[in-house]
């Protein structure tokens, strides 16, 4: 079984324990694909360059980054350039034969570019153009499986390869949690999302209210209701991972001894495929079109 691990990019996330745990798992013969975020580092770099990051709110109330051309240049510099290289370097120091990849390499992560997004400003819906973002539609699982079978540990970051309506490709930003979800689904792997909290809490301010697991649609609804702020996107990504074929999704803290092994052993919040609605009693949309 393959494990896909996503290390968050928040300041409070210390990757050291996770990297040592990856080394331990690989030494035991496990296949691991490491993915990572880095929005905080991108924002800090923009600020160092005298520029302000731009965040927008969708009509549905979800807040996300607006990635203009200049921000995209910084993404390319920070994500595959610095952060990915730093993780690969650290894994080699742990004895892991790691290989850094961005989603553009070998069409690893591919989807359509969204050059215009719908936003809500001052209570009004508007179209904001010039965005460099995309939604992942395909994963080159063969590339990852080839590397894993050769004894390499892939370390994957955005950007992804965005298809233009006019033809051709542009490197675009995509949510790192959703990128990890797409990879886990394609590999039918367990997905471990490491962040700066120990799981999903019923009360976001009270760690004692951590939800241990969700194995039914009713339990998953409770998880979605409880998720707030940054956790909302992680739960959305978890749902996409399970829909795509992931074996399980675990949200857990990165700041623990052996955080990946602990998560796989039941720490954190475990979301199982049974948490999705059962559609076997009716036609899916795809079946209806055939």
C-alpha positions, 0 to 999 in steps of 0.5 A: 500500500502506498501512503501519500503525505501532505505537509502543510506550509503554515509557520507552525508546522515543523516538517522534521518529524515527518521527514524522519518518519518518511525515512523510517517507512521507506526503510521498512519497504513502504512506498511514500509520495510526499507533497507539500504546501507553501502559501505562507512562504509565497506570501512572505516572499511577495512581501519581501519584494514589496508586494501584497498577496491578493485574496478574494472571496467567491460568491459561495463564501470561500476565500482563496488566493488570486494568482496574477502573473507576478504572483505565479512567477513567485510561486514558481520560484518558491514552491518547486525552487526553494521549498521542494528542493529543501525537502529533497535535500533533507530527505537525502540527509535522512537516507532517502533517495528522493526526487523533486517534481512539480506538477508540470513535470511529465504532465504529472498534474494536469487540468484546465486553466481558469483565467477568470474567477467569480468573486464577491466584492463589497457585496457585489458579484464580479468577474476578475480576470488574469488569474493563473489557477486551475483544477486538477483533472488528471494525474500521471500515476504511471510516472509516480509508480515507475519512480516508486518501483525504482526505489525513489521517493517522489516529492511533489509540489504545485504548480500544475500544467494548465491547458489553455482554451486556445491550446497549449499549456501554462503553469498555474497554481492549484490548492496543495491539499487538492493536489495531494487528494488527486494523487492519493485517489489516482494511486488508491493510497492512504492520504495523511494530511499533516497540519498544525492541529491534531485533527478536526474538532467539533469546537475549533477552539477545543482540542478535546472535541477532536472527531476520531473518525467518520465512516458513514455519511451521517458522521461525515456530515458532522465533520463538514459542519465542524470544519471552519476556516482552513480546515474547510478546504482540507475536508473538501480535499478529503472528499475528493480523495475518497471519491477518486479512490483513496483508501482513507484520509487522515488529518493529523498533526505534523508536530509529533514524534513519527506523525505519519506512523501515528496517523496511520495507527489511528491518531488524528481524524480518519475519514473512510470511503464509507463516509461518502453517500452510497450511489449504488441504488441510482445512476451516476451522472456519467452512467446516465449520459452513456 
